[in-house]
């Protein structure tokens, strides 16, 4: 199963403590540890072992099998999902071996002790997937080609922009006496929002545009509904995400939720909407730890620091600039963004980072440094086109699509209300923060993503569609 956290050393989380402070030079906003006072210039070199410096920024890069499996017969999806979850755990374990070794400069060691065993494990899992697909038809011939992985280096690490903070604490040694590397974020992952030019363009509204909105209020996760499951991408697997999620709305949501259990559950939404909304937590890297510092999804998977409660959560459904929208089907599942986009590339990335007062400037692959009085903003603009048939797909993507630049849906798709999740945080200027991620994704801002399952009643969905198509602002 995917939950192998009890076997994984705590050293990954300890390693990331080395990045508890960073700085941005050139007169910009300075990132500091809460107890730090020195900026980047003129400060001493980071305290670290040679091995940690040598290894910083290395990660495991494997082909994402899920993206390729766009067609998996429904009857074999549980078996396939289990194998995909197992493969994610294998990557996390391989990353831990790489991260805690002093010998990553020895390519032969990396090849024989990290990559070769991982490829063997993946080959076995891919064969099981192929066997499952054989029961429902022919297995794709390209499956076996996805077994091999490589080691990737963060291109910024090794440069001044990729250097951890000079006042960062050295990672603690593990049982073998070696210290693991810091695994993100790095200095170049941040940018002063005031230096970013406005870059938001919206399609022009046509005469038949649906210009209304429907807002649902579901709170800020005041009840602390957290887990590291992902019921959409890894159903039935504990710690399937390897990172902690914030949840609002449906109170039942975890790896083992079903449509029936979601429909019967309570909700934090004021209008009775039982839909589930979730996203990776944001953590403050100030040296404080959460209770999950030694647990799967937390420190055992490299996610450390104090979890920040959102200052606000706004959930809004919007219309189409080119026409009317149709109702979403109940239990429609949508994932926007890509949790593995650092290694997968940006094709499915959909992160949008900004600051209040500057939201005409959106960042895809940088964390924003906000001035005093401005909050950090994460915005998830979901796919607004549906294929009219499926509530999910094997890769959790092909049943929905984004509208084009004019706002029109692809051929064969119909416009549905577009969900926009907007989350803000109070972050003291200069504080270091990072989004939870899979261990090998190095907490890159581009990996940010949002998830949604529609569990509105049919009557509530009709009301939302009526408000949107009628040009009213409801909720």
Secondary structure as GFF3:
##gff-version 3
##sequence-region A 1 475
A	DSSP	three_ten_helix	5	7	.	.	.	ID=ss1
A	DSSP	alpha_helix	11	16	.	.	.	ID=ss2
A	DSSP	three_ten_helix	17	19	.	.	.	ID=ss3
A	DSSP	alpha_helix	50	55	.	.	.	ID=ss4
A	DSSP	beta_strand	58	62	.	.	.	ID=ss5
A	DSSP	alpha_helix	65	68	.	.	.	ID=ss6
A	DSSP	three_ten_helix	74	76	.	.	.	ID=ss7
A	DSSP	alpha_helix	77	99	.	.	.	ID=ss8
A	DSSP	alpha_helix	107	110	.	.	.	ID=ss9
A	DSSP	pi_helix	111	115	.	.	.	ID=ss10
A	DSSP	alpha_helix	116	134	.	.	.	ID=ss11
A	DSSP	three_ten_helix	143	146	.	.	.	ID=ss12
A	DSSP	beta_strand	149	153	.	.	.	ID=ss13
A	DSSP	three_ten_helix	160	162	.	.	.	ID=ss14
A	DSSP	three_ten_helix	187	189	.	.	.	ID=ss15
A	DSSP	beta_strand	190	192	.	.	.	ID=ss16
A	DSSP	three_ten_helix	193	195	.	.	.	ID=ss17
A	DSSP	beta_strand	213	216	.	.	.	ID=ss18
A	DSSP	beta_strand	226	227	.	.	.	ID=ss19
A	DSSP	beta_strand	245	249	.	.	.	ID=ss20
A	DSSP	alpha_helix	259	264	.	.	.	ID=ss21
A	DSSP	beta_strand	276	280	.	.	.	ID=ss22
A	DSSP	beta_strand	282	284	.	.	.	ID=ss23
A	DSSP	three_ten_helix	299	301	.	.	.	ID=ss24
A	DSSP	beta_strand	306	307	.	.	.	ID=ss25
A	DSSP	beta_strand	312	318	.	.	.	ID=ss26
A	DSSP	beta_strand	333	337	.	.	.	ID=ss27
A	DSSP	alpha_helix	341	344	.	.	.	ID=ss28
A	DSSP	three_ten_helix	346	348	.	.	.	ID=ss29
A	DSSP	beta_strand	353	355	.	.	.	ID=ss30
A	DSSP	beta_strand	367	369	.	.	.	ID=ss31
A	DSSP	beta_strand	376	381	.	.	.	ID=ss32
A	DSSP	beta_strand	385	386	.	.	.	ID=ss33
A	DSSP	beta_strand	400	401	.	.	.	ID=ss34
A	DSSP	beta_strand	414	415	.	.	.	ID=ss35
A	DSSP	beta_strand	418	425	.	.	.	ID=ss36
A	DSSP	beta_strand	433	435	.	.	.	ID=ss37
A	DSSP	three_ten_helix	439	441	.	.	.	ID=ss38
A	DSSP	three_ten_helix	445	447	.	.	.	ID=ss39
A	DSSP	beta_strand	449	453	.	.	.	ID=ss40
A	DSSP	alpha_helix	458	469	.	.	.	ID=ss41
A	DSSP	beta_strand	473	474	.	.	.	ID=ss42
###
